[in-house]
Amino acid sequence: MSESTGKAATRAKNKYNSQNYDSLRIVVPKGQKEELQAHAANFGESLNGFVNRAVQETLERDKIKATNS
């Protein structure tokens, strides 16, 4: 692959990602990233997949809690 093709492919991926995804940056205490990565790996997930699952499950749990209050 030529250098220009690689740059074009990167631009295309970045454009797709910016149109289809929102990006978040989370900050955790030193050492916790490795703990989270290990936990995700134990469940066959990427760190991103684990964080998305954790957020989604928390949102669902909180909605149930709010409707039962």
Contacts in CASP RR format, 6 or more apart in sequence:
PFRMAT RR
TARGET T0000
AUTHOR 0000-0000-0000
METHOD contacts of the structure
MODEL  1
MSESTGKAATRAKNKYNSQNYDSLRIVVPKGQKEELQAHAANFGESLNGF
VNRAVQETLERDKIKATNS
1 9 0 8 1.000
26 51 0 8 1.000
28 36 0 8 1.000
33 47 0 8 1.000
36 47 0 8 1.000
36 50 0 8 1.000
36 51 0 8 1.000
37 47 0 8 1.000
39 50 0 8 1.000
40 46 0 8 1.000
40 47 0 8 1.000
40 49 0 8 1.000
40 50 0 8 1.000
43 50 0 8 1.000
45 53 0 8 1.000
END
